[in-house]
Amino acid sequence: MAENPKKIPNKMYIFCEGTKTEPQYLEAFIEDRVRQKSKIIKIPPTRKNTPVQLVEEAIAKKNSKDTIEDDVFWVVYDRESVSKYPKKLHAEALAKAKKNNIKVALSNVCFEFWILLHFEYTTSHYSCYDNMMAESKLKFFLKRVGIDKYEKGSDILYFKIKSGIDKAKVRATRVNKFIAESSPGKVLEPYEYFPYTNIHELLEEIEGF
């Protein structure tokens, strides 16, 4: 009697716009909460740094010979300032992602908004990363947990703020709901929400994968 072939486990691939903050945060999250899944949740290195390029890289990986049909693909990127990434570029990226069943984790205006939600609920609109770092209370909150100078790619960031993850998930849901309800009669895409983040959806899928 022939043996049943060994089933290949499906994997999750996460392509990040940033080369430091986002992948380091996610890698630490995986190591901290779902270490047993570290071999099936991959964050491939990439030099792509625009939403469209990241989505295209995820599509290329999905269509390659070393993936299977049940594999899951995410791309993680920021809205950034309108002058840097115009609406047209985000619309193209999201359309390509939807067409190819690629999931998008977007932060508006930047990933640091997600970090801020570890400490407080806010619907303040920031125009760019520099504006957020100057006008928000993020630096103040980080100093309270022992980070005197915030640097992208800090290998201690996750572990200093991880106690706030579950509250950040709740706050992100509230923020997105508030922004949606503040735009009656309009159908907005995520990149049109100011502010917005759905990093919590990615984290929840990682935990449930």
Secondary structure as GFF3:
##gff-version 3
##sequence-region A 1 209
A	DSSP	beta_strand	12	16	.	.	.	ID=ss1
A	DSSP	alpha_helix	21	33	.	.	.	ID=ss2
A	DSSP	three_ten_helix	35	37	.	.	.	ID=ss3
A	DSSP	beta_strand	41	42	.	.	.	ID=ss4
A	DSSP	alpha_helix	51	62	.	.	.	ID=ss5
A	DSSP	beta_strand	72	78	.	.	.	ID=ss6
A	DSSP	alpha_helix	87	99	.	.	.	ID=ss7
A	DSSP	beta_strand	103	108	.	.	.	ID=ss8
A	DSSP	alpha_helix	111	116	.	.	.	ID=ss9
A	DSSP	alpha_helix	129	135	.	.	.	ID=ss10
A	DSSP	alpha_helix	138	144	.	.	.	ID=ss11
A	DSSP	alpha_helix	157	161	.	.	.	ID=ss12
A	DSSP	three_ten_helix	162	164	.	.	.	ID=ss13
A	DSSP	alpha_helix	165	181	.	.	.	ID=ss14
A	DSSP	three_ten_helix	190	192	.	.	.	ID=ss15
A	DSSP	beta_strand	196	197	.	.	.	ID=ss16
A	DSSP	alpha_helix	199	208	.	.	.	ID=ss17
###
